[in-house]
Every structure is written in structure tokens, then in C-alpha cells.
Amino acid sequence: MKRWSRWILEFVVPPVALLVLVVAAWHAAVIAFHVKRYVVPLPLEVLQAGWRRGDVLFSAASMTGEAATAGFAISLAAGFIVACLFSQSRIIERSIYPYAIFLQTVPIVAVAPLIVGWFGYGFQSVVVVAFIISIFPVITNATAGLTSIDRNLLELFELAGASRWQVLAKLRLPSSVPHLVTGARISAGLSVVGAIVGEMFAGAGASRPGLGYLIQQTSGHQRTDELFAAVLTSAALGMMIFGAVSAAGRMVTLWWSGTK
Amino acid sequence: MSHPENHSPLISLDGVGMTYRGAVPALEGVTCAVHEGEFVSLVGPSGCGKSTLLRIVAGLVEPTGGRATVMDEPPRQARRRLRLSFVFQDATLLPWRNAERNVALPLELARVSGADRDRRSRDALHQVGLADFARHRPGELSGGMRMRVSLARALVTDPRLILLDEPFGALDDMTRQTLNEELLGLWRQRSWTALFVTHNISEAAFLSTRIIVLSARPGRIVADVPVPFTGTRSPDLRSEPDFARFVGRVGRLLREGRA
């Protein structure tokens, strides 16, 4: 009980206090400087818009969540396979790595129209964008985990006459778990960003609107209060997915290290 | 244990040298033989190539000069016939496996079947006094216990040759002495040959049948000293005057080699 109250005091009170301050300052600034409501709405108006459009926002968030989760899952699987290939041969790593960097550095808004051209308007293209944005951290972290193995452990396996496959399955893969967890956490956050960006380009064809599409729609119609509500919902969705993956990662790491 | 001179040695080094690329020579002209059943310690100042010599015998690195053979074969080939174990300075355990599964690893890699593997792993853990800790992960064990698990893993394949690279260097003195006594007991029980690297002369004197003293870089053999203590070596041996005199003598040899 005491531990809980302490935890609340240390980790819940400071951010909540800051939130209250920021909201108050926001409200005061809008009133004091006579800011037009379609430029910056009042905090209460945003809350009202969120309440009014609650069902739409919820449906959009679940749509975006689905796309992000799908993109994240594909990133995790594909990134891991690529990292396994990298760990097996330096030549493969050297030949593929520049293209992985290309995926990382190319502005997604520049290739988005191309993706829409290939995959059409709708869910598929959104997932592809989420995937492209979120795969890189999985590749780099998993590769680091699979290749940065204690030299003595590698020698131990060599002396025991282990095959390449045994080294991968019994040493490299399990060794990479903490790195993989780190990669997954970063990737999960990015996949939400990717899904929202994807929806701005390709969301129109989806069965129901996602947050990205909603944001674009509302901004086009000067419904700033609804826009703010959609942006805040996006942030909440990102935090939820990041938090869920972090928690799962924590459990996996604890189990892996044997401290639980 | 006695060794007839006509019996061919288990390990034979003939003018072995090692120069890493672009560096000063690490080893130079090392010639010696180790016979079956011996417990030979390699002592020398740090950086004298003791560990390199061990890696050459294990076939992990090729010497750049001279010839190293194990059972009259290049080490890498001999490794397949001869069961060889290597104990590293760190316990080098897999954190995601419990003690028993860590010990079972070499058998698993050699595709020894399940029931046999489990029995032998449990036996090896029992030998090092960790039968009750079979389900514990390395993270839950002390440094000394982790090193015991590492020893059990070396013993589980019933090896003919065990190479030990300063295995107790990171442990406190009490734990080191206890493990020395246990290692000696294990060596007596079974008939394996040991090549043991250390920079602790007292440890070498307590454990070995022979001590090879290496000079500072590049490592050369400056002395090959048989250890005079026969019979059972009890922990009390360490406080006997003869033991102190012998340790002093080896220490002098080591200092001369450093000069």
C-alpha cells in the first residue's frame, strides 16, 4: 500500500501536475490573446469534440491500431529474418544493408504515392507504410544481438563441434532476445506513426476511416477542435501500443535473464 | 602417476611461436610435452602468451611457428577423437538456461540422447556439489557456484584433456582455495590430463604435478619444475614450510624470467 502511494507520488503526480498547468496556460492564452477558435480551440472544446465524436474516434483508433499492429508484426518477422541472414554471412550483410538504410532514409511522403499506386487505396497500403517505417530498428537491433556474442561462448560451441545451425539456434537466437525487445519497442511506436501517415495518403479506400484520414478530413474543414481530439487520440494510441509492447518485452527479458 | 618415457605424449609442442599480425611476438620457441594423466600448470607474467598457448593446444588458433600436436595429430583434428574440454576465465554460462541445462550443453551439441544426457548432467552437477541447484539460473548463483557449473560442464563429456584458462582468477581467495581442493579431488577421481593456466604460483603448486614457467613477452619456457609433493594434498599443505619454500623457488624463477 505504502509502495503504491509512493509510486503515485513519484511517477503520476508530476506529469499530471504538468498537464494541469499546460491546459490552464493554454486556456488562459487563448482567452487573453483573442486567438481565433479555428486556429486554437479551448481545451474544453477539444474535450467536448472528443466526447461528441467519441464513437468515430474510437472506431478510427481501432482501425489505425489494426494497421499499425499488422505493420509491426510484419516488421518484426521480416526484420528478424533479414537479421538472421546478416548474422550468417558478411557478404549478405554488406550487400543488403545499404538498401535497408535506403528504406530508413527515404522520405516516406515521397514514396507513399508510389505505394498507393502499387497496393491501391486502403488498408493494404497503410500497412505497407507502417511496415516500411518500423522495420529498420528491428533489423539493426536484431543484427546487433545476433552478432555481438561473447567470443568465449563462440569458442565453447566450436570446441563442442557445434554446427552452424546449432550455433544459430542455441546461441545466437537466444542471446539476441534483449536486443530484439529493444528493437520491438522502438518499432512499435514507429508503426503507429507509419499507419497514420499511410492513412493520410491511402486511408480513403479503407472500409472505415482511420485516425490519419480523420485528421486530414478535419483539418480540411477547419474543424480544429475535432482535429485536436484526433491528434490526442493518436498520441494515446501510440502510447498504448508502445506500453503494451514494452510490458511484454519486460516480461520476456525477466524470463530470459532468469531473474523471474 | 608415473609416465614411462617411451610412451608418446598426449600434447607435444615443438618450437611453437605465435606472432599476431603487426604485433610483437607473443610466444617464441616453446618446446615441451605433456603426458596422459599429468596436471601441468603454466605460470608466467601477464601477457606472456599463456592463454595463447592454451588456444593453440585447443586448435582454436594456429601457431605462426613450430608445430603443435595432440595425440600425434594437429589439434583441430585431434579434437574430434579426443574428448577435450576448455574452462574459460569467466564461467561463460548461458543465462537463459538453468544449471543442469548449461551442463548438458556439450552433450546436446554432440546429440547425446535425452535420458542419457540428463543422467550424466545430473552426475556432473553432483560431482561439483551443486545437485540441489540444478534448476537455478546462472543469475541466481554466486561467482564460485557459476564456476562450479562451468567445471561440471567441462567434466560432463568425460574428457581426456581439460584446458583451464585462469578459471579462478576472478574469485575471492577463500572461494579459490575451496575450488582448488575440489578440482584436485575431481582430477584424482578420474583420469584426465590437465593443462592449467594461472598467474598464482601457490595455486599452481597446490594443484600440479609439474609447473612450466614462462618468461615475459615473448613467452619462452624458462623452467620446467616437477612438483615434489606426493600423497594426498590436504588444505594444510599450504601452511607447511616445504610448500612455502617451493612457492618461493618458483617465484624466483618467474622473476628471473621477467628480467
Chai-1 contact restraints between the chains, C-beta under 6 A:
chainA,res_idxA,chainB,res_idxB,connection_type,confidence,min_distance_angstrom,max_distance_angstrom,comment,restraint_id
A,N152,B,F88,contact,1.0,0.0,6.0,A-B,restraint_1
A,N152,B,T92,contact,1.0,0.0,6.0,A-B,restraint_2
A,L153,B,T92,contact,1.0,0.0,6.0,A-B,restraint_3
A,E155,B,L60,contact,1.0,0.0,6.0,A-B,restraint_4
A,L156,B,T92,contact,1.0,0.0,6.0,A-B,restraint_5
A,L159,B,F86,contact,1.0,0.0,6.0,A-B,restraint_6
A,A160,B,P106,contact,1.0,0.0,6.0,A-B,restraint_7
A,A160,B,L109,contact,1.0,0.0,6.0,A-B,restraint_8
A,A162,B,L109,contact,1.0,0.0,6.0,A-B,restraint_9
A,Q166,B,L109,contact,1.0,0.0,6.0,A-B,restraint_10
A,P174,B,W96,contact,1.0,0.0,6.0,A-B,restraint_11
A,W256,B,W96,contact,1.0,0.0,6.0,A-B,restraint_12
A,S257,B,P95,contact,1.0,0.0,6.0,A-B,restraint_13
A,S257,B,G139,contact,1.0,0.0,6.0,A-B,restraint_14
A,G258,B,P95,contact,1.0,0.0,6.0,A-B,restraint_15
A,G258,B,R137,contact,1.0,0.0,6.0,A-B,restraint_16
A,G258,B,G139,contact,1.0,0.0,6.0,A-B,restraint_17
A,T259,B,G139,contact,1.0,0.0,6.0,A-B,restraint_18
